[in-house]
């Protein structure tokens, strides 16, 4: 579900990544609904990195991802979100500095669906992307748009609990990365795929995937201006050679919409594969850049 908010007043105290602030607000909304946050939604994606104060009357879109098996909890969350109570603290307050303007289902095919209806994302909408990635020719890229927090495997390089940039020099990095992608439960998927676009090659065998290069950094983010707790993750680009098999392609495409790794409720772990843009039927939220500028 895409939630469109408008600023009622200027908001100045913003960290570069606002996912933690949205998560804190949505946790309050969940409590108001009498629903644990982890039952109300699985992940969120802020529209953009913060590039300074938000001025009055600016509009921002937040994408929420939820489990279709928890529709009653989601409906209760939406009910509280539409409520009259003022929720939040500091400058990030629903009803004082922020107001919900609209809610839309980005993959809805019907205009008369109720506002609290959250249908499962049909795999049919992603079929063309999966087919295109399965038959891709040449090198392709994974752009890490929001910090990826991957628990570091014991046999991978590094010393921190989470994988650092050296992770992508590890021979098993792609295999591990793909396995950490969120995918829907099997009984919620639509088994059949659409026919691939006519201009795609008909038969191409998978070839082993390999990382050719990467320009990935660890970006350490403040939770907010007042708290010392910091959250970090990997952002940047990974260049890949090889053609994924069907299962790898399916996971990699789903990951653009459901993310991977830890702290999804802060908006972490989302990426895009730019080579799939011509085949995309479901929009990714517009990011004006792929992350903050690296510190000099």
ZIVENUR-V618252 format. One line per field, one symbol per residue. burial: + if it has 9 or more other C-alpha atoms within 8 Angstrom, else -. Layout:
BEGIN
burial->???
END
This chain:
BEGIN
burial->+++++++++++--++++++++++++++++++++-+++-++++++++++++--++++----+++++++--++-++++++++------++---+++++++++--+-------------------+++++++++++++----+++++++++++++-----+---+++++++-+--++---+-+++------+------+---------+--+-+--+-++++-++++-------++++++++++++++--+++++++++-+++++++++++++++++-+---+------+--++-----
END
